[in-house]
Amino acid sequence: MSANRKGDRRERELVNRLDESGFAVMRAPASGSATDRELPDVLAGDGERFYAIEAKSSSGRPIYLSGQEVEALIYFAQNFGAKARIAVRFDREDWYFFHPGDLHVTDGGNYRVKKETALADGTDFDEFVGRSRKTTLDEL
């Protein structure tokens, strides 16, 4: 399977998961080539939270994003009134989310997410959509 087809499949998977979790979701297919303007891969909102998401997947190797890609995401999110997030998925793992400012910046000005970093420091899918929260005494 080509990398583009796998990436498209992963983006659709993320859109479906967000939709099932109560978000209104829109995917911008071929976001980098569909227009001269840089667009995020996914827009999602639930009436309270709005996200512009760049989605990346990997078999296990580190995921790299160009500095230009991240800057375009931040620019779009600010103008749209959304929070910029990077969503990463490694094979046999779930989606993990990062604020762009929390990513490792390489010496060349690009951004990197290792699988170990995603598992240790990323916001997992359930927490991102608001499903994992601690029970308070008032809820018992």
SESEBA-714018 format. One line per 2 residues: number of its first residue (from 0); their letters; for each residue x, y, z of N, C-alpha, C, O. Coordinates in pm, 1 decimal, decimal comma. Example, Ala and Ser with C-alpha at 12.3 -4.5 7.8 and 13.67 -1.06 7.14 Angstrom:
2
0	AS	1319,0/-569,0/780,0/1230,0/-450,0/780,0/1320,0/-330,0/780,0/1423,6/-331,9/846,5 ~ 1285,0/-225,0/708,0/1367,0/-106,0/714,0/1290,0/3,0/787,0/1340,9/113,8/803,9 $
END
This chain:
140
0	MS	84,9/-117,3/0,0/0,0/0,0/0,0/89,2/123,3/0,0/183,7/132,2/78,4 ~ 59,2/217,9/-87,9/141,9/338,1/-95,2/126,0/421,4/31,4/25,8/410,4/102,2 $
2	AN	224,6/503,7/58,5/222,2/588,7/177,8/102,6/683,5/174,0/39,5/708,2/276,7 ~ 71,1/737,4/53,8/-43,2/828,4/43,0/-174,1/758,3/73,2/-258,9/813,3/143,5 $
4	RK	-192,0/637,1/20,8/-316,0/563,3/46,8/-327,8/528,7/194,6/-436,3/536,4/252,3 ~ -216,0/490,6/255,5/-218,0/458,7/398,3/-248,8/584,3/479,4/-326,4/579,1/574,8 $
6	GD	-188,6/696,7/441,9/-215,7/822,6/511,7/-360,8/864,4/499,5/-421,4/909,6/596,6 ~ -417,3/849,2/378,8/-558,7/881,0/357,8/-647,7/791,9/444,1/-744,7/838,4/503,8 $
8	RR	-613,7/664,9/449,9/-692,0/570,0/529,9/-685,7/608,2/678,1/-786,9/604,8/748,1 ~ -567,5/644,2/724,2/-550,9/684,6/864,7/-628,5/812,5/893,8/-689,5/824,4/1000,1 $
10	ER	-627,2/908,7/800,9/-704,0/1031,6/820,7/-853,0/1001,2/830,5/-922,2/1055,8/916,5 ~ -902,6/914,4/743,0/-1044,2/876,8/748,1/-1076,3/806,0/879,0/-1183,1/826,5/936,7 $
12	EL	-984,9/723,7/925,1/-1002,6/655,7/1053,4/-1016,0/758,3/1166,4/-1104,3/745,8/1251,3 ~ -929,8/858,6/1167,7/-935,7/962,1/1270,6/-1067,5/1038,4/1262,4/-1131,0/1063,5/1364,8 $
14	VN	-1109,0/1075,4/1141,7/-1235,6/1145,9/1123,0/-1351,5/1063,0/1178,2/-1437,2/1115,9/1248,9 ~ -1354,6/935,1/1146,9/-1463,3/848,2/1194,5/-1462,7/836,9/1346,8/-1568,7/840,7/1409,3 $
16	RL	-1346,6/823,2/1406,2/-1336,9/813,9/1552,9/-1385,0/941,6/1619,4/-1457,9/936,6/1718,4 ~ -1344,4/1056,4/1565,2/-1388,4/1184,0/1621,6/-1539,2/1200,3/1606,1/-1606,7/1246,8/1698,0 $
18	DE	-1592,0/1162,1/1490,3/-1736,1/1168,2/1465,2/-1812,3/1081,6/1566,5/-1912,5/1125,3/1623,1 ~ -1764,8/960,8/1588,5/-1828,0/870,5/1684,8/-1822,1/924,9/1827,5/-1901,9/885,8/1912,7 $
20	SG	-1728,0/1014,6/1852,9/-1710,6/1072,9/1986,1/-1787,8/1203,7/2002,8/-1772,7/1271,8/2104,2 ~ -1870,2/1239,3/1904,1/-1957,0/1355,4/1916,4/-1905,6/1483,3/1854,9/-1965,7/1589,0/1874,2 $
22	FA	-1795,2/1476,9/1780,6/-1742,4/1595,5/1714,7/-1803,0/1609,1/1575,6/-1829,9/1509,2/1508,8 ~ -1824,0/1731,8/1532,6/-1850,2/1759,4/1391,7/-1712,2/1762,5/1327,3/-1621,8/1830,5/1375,9 $
24	VM	-1696,2/1688,7/1217,8/-1561,9/1670,5/1161,9/-1563,9/1690,1/1011,5/-1659,2/1652,2/943,4 ~ -1456,7/1750,4/960,7/-1439,1/1765,2/817,2/-1294,8/1732,3/782,6/-1201,7/1780,2/847,4 $
26	RA	-1277,6/1651,5/681,6/-1144,1/1616,4/633,5/-1117,4/1694,3/506,5/-1204,9/1707,1/421,0 ~ -996,1/1746,4/494,3/-955,0/1816,9/373,1/-864,1/1722,9/294,4/-742,5/1725,5/313,4 $
28	PA	-920,6/1639,6/206,1/-838,5/1544,1/131,3/-730,9/1615,6/50,1/-753,3/1722,4/-6,9 ~ -613,9/1553,1/47,0/-500,3/1607,9/-28,9/-479,3/1753,6/6,8/-458,5/1838,8/-79,6 $
30	SG	-485,2/1780,5/138,1/-482,9/1919,2/184,8/-365,7/1997,8/128,3/-379,7/2116,8/100,4 ~ -251,4/1934,8/111,1/-135,2/2007,2/61,2/-142,3/2040,6/-86,4/-79,3/2136,7/-130,5 $
32	SA	-218,4/1962,7/-165,1/-219,5/1985,3/-308,9/-351,6/2039,0/-361,8/-360,1/2075,8/-479,0 ~ -454,4/2044,2/-278,6/-586,8/2085,1/-325,7/-596,5/2235,0/-349,2/-683,7/2280,5/-423,3 $
34	TD	-510,2/2310,6/-288,6/-516,3/2455,6/-298,7/-376,3/2513,1/-279,4/-285,5/2443,9/-233,4 ~ -360,2/2638,4/-314,5/-232,7/2704,9/-289,0/-215,3/2735,0/-140,8/-102,7/2750,7/-93,4 $
36	RE	-326,1/2743,1/-67,1/-320,5/2768,4/76,6/-299,3/2637,0/149,4/-354,2/2533,7/111,1 ~ -219,8/2642,1/253,6/-199,0/2523,2/337,3/-319,1/2504,9/426,8/-358,1/2597,7/497,6 $
38	LP	-378,1/2388,3/425,2/-493,9/2355,9/507,7/-459,2/2239,2/599,8/-376,2/2155,3/564,7 ~ -522,0/2233,1/717,2/-500,3/2117,0/804,1/-566,9/1994,3/743,7/-651,9/2006,5/655,4 $
40	DV	-529,0/1877,1/790,7/-590,2/1754,0/741,7/-733,4/1739,4/789,6/-819,0/1689,6/716,4 ~ -760,1/1783,2/913,3/-890,1/1762,1/976,2/-929,2/1886,2/1055,2/-846,1/1946,9/1122,8 $
42	LA	-1057,1/1923,4/1045,9/-1116,7/2024,0/1133,0/-1220,8/1952,4/1218,3/-1301,0/1875,0/1166,2 ~ -1220,1/1977,7/1349,0/-1313,9/1910,0/1438,3/-1357,8/2004,7/1548,3/-1278,0/2082,8/1600,2 $
44	GD	-1486,1/1997,1/1583,6/-1537,5/2078,9/1692,4/-1657,0/2011,2/1757,4/-1728,7/1934,0/1693,7 ~ -1677,4/2041,3/1885,5/-1792,0/1984,7/1956,3/-1879,5/2092,7/2019,3/-1955,9/2064,3/2111,6 $
46	GE	-1869,2/2215,8/1970,7/-1946,9/2326,2/2024,3/-1873,5/2403,1/2132,4/-1905,8/2518,7/2159,8 ~ -1775,9/2340,2/2193,4/-1695,0/2405,3/2296,3/-1547,5/2410,6/2258,1/-1477,5/2507,3/2288,0 $
48	RF	-1502,4/2306,1/2192,2/-1361,7/2295,4/2152,4/-1354,6/2282,5/2001,1/-1432,5/2209,3/1940,0 ~ -1259,8/2354,9/1941,3/-1242,1/2351,0/1796,9/-1094,8/2327,0/1767,1/-1007,6/2395,4/1820,9 $
50	YA	-1067,8/2229,4/1681,0/-930,9/2189,6/1651,3/-903,4/2191,5/1502,1/-987,9/2153,0/1421,3 ~ -784,2/2236,7/1466,7/-726,4/2219,6/1333,4/-615,4/2116,6/1353,8/-522,1/2139,7/1430,7 $
52	IE	-625,7/2003,5/1285,3/-538,7/1889,6/1313,8/-458,9/1849,6/1190,6/-513,8/1834,0/1081,5 ~ -330,0/1833,5/1209,7/-241,8/1773,9/1109,0/-219,3/1630,3/1153,8/-165,9/1607,5/1262,4 $
54	AK	-259,1/1532,6/1072,2/-251,7/1390,9/1108,3/-136,0/1323,8/1035,9/-117,7/1341,2/915,4 ~ -58,1/1246,6/1111,3/55,4/1173,4/1055,0/55,9/1032,8/1113,3/17,3/1011,6/1228,2 $
56	SS	100,2/937,2/1032,2/110,8/800,1/1081,8/242,7/739,7/1035,8/305,6/786,1/940,7 ~ 282,6/633,6/1107,2/409,7/568,3/1076,8/403,4/423,1/1123,0/327,5/387,8/1213,3 $
58	SG	483,6/341,8/1060,0/491,7/201,6/1100,6/568,8/186,1/1231,0/556,1/83,8/1298,3 ~ 646,8/284,2/1266,8/726,0/276,2/1389,2/842,8/371,5/1389,1/898,8/404,7/1493,6 $
60	RP	878,9/415,2/1268,8/987,4/513,6/1257,6/938,4/647,9/1308,4/817,8/672,5/1311,0 ~ 1030,4/736,1/1349,2/988,3/869,3/1393,4/909,9/941,8/1283,9/933,7/921,7/1164,8 $
62	IY	817,7/1024,9/1326,0/738,2/1106,0/1235,1/800,4/1245,0/1230,1/829,1/1305,1/1333,6 ~ 820,9/1295,2/1108,9/877,8/1427,9/1090,3/775,7/1518,3/1022,3/702,0/1475,7/933,3 $
64	LS	773,1/1641,7/1065,2/692,2/1744,8/1001,6/785,7/1860,9/970,9/873,6/1893,1/1050,9 ~ 767,1/1923,1/856,5/852,5/2037,0/822,9/811,1/2157,3/907,8/696,8/2167,9/952,3 $
66	GQ	906,1/2246,4/928,6/874,9/2368,7/1000,7/764,8/2447,0/931,1/678,9/2505,8/996,7 ~ 767,4/2447,7/797,3/666,1/2519,0/718,8/527,3/2457,1/741,0/428,0/2529,0/752,0 $
68	EV	521,3/2325,1/747,3/395,1/2255,1/769,1/333,6/2293,7/904,5/213,6/2319,5/913,7 ~ 416,1/2297,3/1007,6/367,7/2330,9/1141,8/329,8/2478,7/1149,3/228,0/2513,3/1209,3 $
70	EA	410,0/2565,4/1089,6/378,1/2708,6/1088,3/245,6/2734,2/1016,4/165,8/2816,1/1062,0 ~ 221,2/2665,4/904,9/96,1/2681,7/830,4/-22,4/2634,6/914,7/-128,6/2696,9/912,8 $
72	LI	-4,6/2525,2/988,4/-112,0/2475,3/1075,4/-145,0/2578,5/1183,3/-261,9/2608,3/1207,5 ~ -42,8/2632,1/1247,3/-63,7/2731,6/1353,1/-131,8/2856,6/1296,2/-224,6/2910,1/1356,9 $
74	YF	-86,0/2902,0/1181,3/-144,5/3019,9/1116,5/-292,6/2997,5/1086,7/-376,3/3081,8/1118,8 ~ -324,4/2884,4/1025,6/-463,3/2854,5/992,3/-547,5/2846,1/1119,2/-655,7/2904,5/1126,1 $
76	AQ	-498,5/2773,9/1218,9/-574,5/2756,2/1342,7/-604,3/2890,2/1409,0/-716,4/2913,0/1454,5 ~ -505,8/2978,4/1414,8/-527,3/3109,1/1476,2/-631,7/3189,0/1399,9/-719,3/3250,4/1460,8 $
78	NF	-623,4/3189,0/1268,1/-720,2/3263,9/1187,1/-859,9/3202,8/1192,6/-959,2/3274,6/1180,6 ~ -868,5/3073,9/1210,3/-996,3/3004,1/1211,9/-1060,3/3005,4/1351,1/-1180,6/2983,3/1365,3 $
80	GA	-979,2/3031,3/1452,6/-1029,9/3029,2/1589,7/-1027,2/2890,5/1650,4/-1109,1/2857,6/1736,2 ~ -933,1/2809,6/1605,9/-921,6/2671,5/1654,2/-788,0/2652,9/1724,7/-698,7/2737,2/1715,9 $
82	KA	-776,4/2541,4/1794,2/-650,1/2502,8/1856,3/-575,4/2413,0/1758,4/-632,8/2319,2/1703,2 ~ -449,1/2441,7/1737,4/-366,4/2359,3/1648,5/-321,0/2234,7/1723,5/-273,9/2243,2/1836,9 $
84	RI	-335,5/2119,2/1659,3/-289,8/1994,5/1718,4/-227,7/1907,0/1610,9/-269,3/1908,0/1495,0 ~ -127,2/1831,5/1652,5/-64,9/1731,0/1568,2/-114,3/1596,4/1620,8/-97,0/1565,6/1738,7 $
86	AV	-175,5/1516,7/1534,2/-221,6/1383,2/1571,9/-127,2/1281,8/1508,6/-101,9/1287,1/1388,2 ~ -75,0/1189,8/1588,8/16,3/1087,4/1537,2/-37,1/949,7/1573,0/-97,4/928,7/1678,2 $
88	RF	-12,5/856,7/1481,4/-52,6/718,3/1505,7/56,1/627,6/1452,8/96,7/636,7/1336,9 ~ 102,2/540,6/1539,3/199,9/439,4/1501,4/126,4/306,7/1490,6/30,2/282,8/1563,6 $
90	DR	171,6/219,1/1398,8/106,4/89,1/1381,3/91,4/18,3/1515,7/181,7/19,8/1599,3 ~ -23,0/-42,7/1533,5/-60,3/-116,8/1654,3/-74,6/-28,0/1777,5/-73,9/-77,4/1890,2 $
92	ED	-87,5/102,1/1756,4/-109,5/197,1/1866,1/-228,7/285,3/1830,3/-274,5/285,9/1716,0 ~ -277,9/359,0/1928,0/-390,0/449,6/1906,1/-337,6/586,9/1865,7/-216,9/606,7/1851,8 $
94	WY	-427,9/679,6/1847,2/-391,4/817,1/1815,0/-343,3/888,6/1940,5/-395,9/867,6/2049,8 ~ -241,4/974,4/1922,5/-190,0/1060,6/2028,7/-181,5/1202,3/1972,9/-151,7/1222,3/1855,1 $
96	FF	-208,0/1299,7/2058,8/-218,2/1438,7/2016,1/-116,6/1525,5/2089,5/-87,1/1504,1/2207,0 ~ -63,4/1624,9/2016,1/35,9/1716,8/2069,7/3,8/1859,4/2028,2/-42,1/1884,1/1916,6 $
98	HP	28,0/1951,6/2117,7/31,8/2093,0/2081,4/163,3/2109,9/2004,6/264,4/2051,7/2044,1 ~ 164,7/2187,0/1897,2/289,0/2201,3/1820,5/408,7/2246,3/1905,4/521,8/2205,7/1878,5 $
100	GD	385,5/2327,8/2005,2/493,4/2375,4/2090,1/554,9/2268,4/2177,9/660,7/2289,6/2237,1 ~ 489,1/2152,9/2186,9/539,6/2043,4/2269,8/623,0/1943,1/2191,7/672,9/1846,3/2249,2 $
102	LH	638,7/1964,6/2062,1/715,8/1871,8/1979,4/864,7/1904,6/1983,4/904,6/2018,7/2006,8 ~ 944,5/1802,9/1960,3/1089,8/1821,0/1951,6/1122,4/1891,0/1819,8/1075,9/1850,3/1713,4 $
104	VT	1202,7/1996,2/1828,6/1247,2/2068,2/1708,8/1389,0/2023,3/1677,2/1477,6/2029,1/1762,5 ~ 1409,4/1978,6/1553,9/1541,7/1932,2/1511,7/1632,6/2050,9/1483,7/1586,4/2164,8/1476,7 $
106	DG	1761,2/2024,4/1467,9/1857,2/2129,7/1435,7/1822,0/2199,8/1304,9/1854,2/2317,3/1287,2 ~ 1756,3/2129,3/1213,3/1717,4/2186,5/1084,4/1586,2/2262,7/1088,1/1540,8/2311,6/984,6 $
108	GN	1524,0/2273,8/1205,0/1399,1/2349,2/1216,6/1274,4/2269,2/1185,2/1166,0/2325,9/1171,4 ~ 1288,4/2138,1/1173,7/1172,6/2051,9/1152,8/1126,9/1997,3/1287,5/1191,4/2020,3/1389,8 $
110	YR	1016,7/1925,8/1286,8/959,3/1872,0/1410,1/959,4/1720,6/1403,7/941,8/1661,9/1296,9 ~ 979,7/1656,7/1520,2/988,8/1510,8/1523,9/908,1/1456,5/1641,4/906,1/1514,3/1750,0 $
112	VK	840,8/1342,4/1616,3/773,2/1268,5/1722,7/817,5/1123,5/1713,0/795,2/1058,1/1611,1 ~ 879,8/1073,4/1818,0/915,2/931,8/1825,4/800,8/855,8/1889,6/721,8/911,6/1965,8 $
114	KE	793,4/728,0/1857,7/687,8/644,1/1914,0/691,7/647,9/2066,8/587,6/660,5/2131,3 ~ 810,9/637,0/2124,4/823,4/636,9/2271,0/770,5/767,8/2330,0/707,9/768,0/2436,0 $
116	TA	795,9/878,5/2260,9/748,7/1008,8/2306,9/596,7/1015,8/2301,2/532,7/1066,8/2393,2 ~ 539,3/964,5/2192,8/393,6/965,4/2179,5/328,9/888,1/2294,0/234,2/935,8/2356,6 $
118	LA	380,6/769,0/2320,6/322,0/684,9/2425,3/340,0/745,5/2564,1/251,7/733,1/2649,0 ~ 453,6/810,9/2587,7/483,1/864,5/2720,9/422,9/1002,8/2744,4/375,9/1031,9/2854,4 $
120	DG	423,9/1088,2/2641,6/389,4/1228,5/2663,1/268,2/1278,1/2585,6/217,3/1386,4/2614,5 ~ 221,0/1202,1/2488,6/107,7/1246,9/2408,0/-24,1/1236,5/2483,8/-36,3/1159,9/2579,4 $
122	TD	-121,6/1313,7/2440,3/-257,0/1304,3/2492,4/-326,6/1193,1/2415,5/-341,0/1202,3/2293,6 ~ -370,2/1087,8/2485,0/-432,2/977,0/2412,9/-571,4/1015,8/2363,1/-625,9/1118,7/2403,1 $
124	FD	-627,3/934,3/2277,5/-753,1/967,3/2210,7/-864,9/992,7/2311,0/-935,7/1092,8/2300,6 ~ -881,3/903,5/2407,6/-990,9/919,4/2503,8/-979,8/1049,9/2581,4/-1080,0/1118,0/2603,4 $
126	EF	-860,1/1084,3/2622,3/-841,8/1210,2/2694,3/-867,7/1328,9/2602,0/-926,6/1428,4/2644,2 ~ -824,8/1319,3/2477,6/-844,3/1427,2/2381,4/-992,4/1457,6/2360,9/-1031,7/1574,1/2354,5 $
128	VG	-1073,9/1353,7/2350,8/-1216,9/1375,0/2327,8/-1294,4/1394,6/2458,0/-1415,6/1415,8/2455,8 ~ -1224,5/1387,6/2570,9/-1288,8/1416,0/2698,7/-1353,1/1297,5/2765,9/-1440,4/1314,6/2851,0 $
130	RS	-1311,6/1176,3/2729,4/-1371,6/1057,0/2789,5/-1300,7/1009,6/2914,7/-1362,1/943,2/2998,2 ~ -1173,8/1041,5/2929,9/-1105,0/991,9/3048,9/-1092,7/1105,0/3149,2/-1010,9/1195,8/3134,0 $
132	RK	-1172,7/1097,6/3248,0/-1165,3/1196,4/3353,8/-1186,5/1125,5/3485,1/-1249,7/1020,1/3490,7 ~ -1134,5/1182,6/3588,8/-1144,3/1121,5/3719,6/-1282,2/1147,4/3778,9/-1339,0/1255,1/3761,1 $
134	TT	-1334,2/1050,5/3847,6/-1463,6/1064,7/3913,7/-1445,5/1150,3/4038,1/-1356,0/1125,8/4119,0 ~ -1530,9/1250,6/4052,8/-1525,6/1334,7/4172,1/-1619,0/1278,3/4277,2/-1704,8/1195,7/4246,3 $
136	LD	-1603,3/1321,5/4399,5/-1689,3/1274,7/4508,7/-1835,6/1307,7/4481,3/-1923,6/1231,0/4520,3 ~ -1863,9/1419,3/4415,5/-2001,6/1455,9/4384,8/-2068,0/1358,8/4287,9/-2190,5/1346,7/4286,7 $
138	EL	-1988,8/1289,6/4207,0/-2043,9/1194,6/4109,9/-2067,6/1057,1/4167,8/-2134,0/975,2/4104,3 ~ -2015,3/1028,2/4287,1/-2031,2/895,3/4346,7/-2169,1/873,4/4400,8/-2198,2/766,3/4454,1 $
END
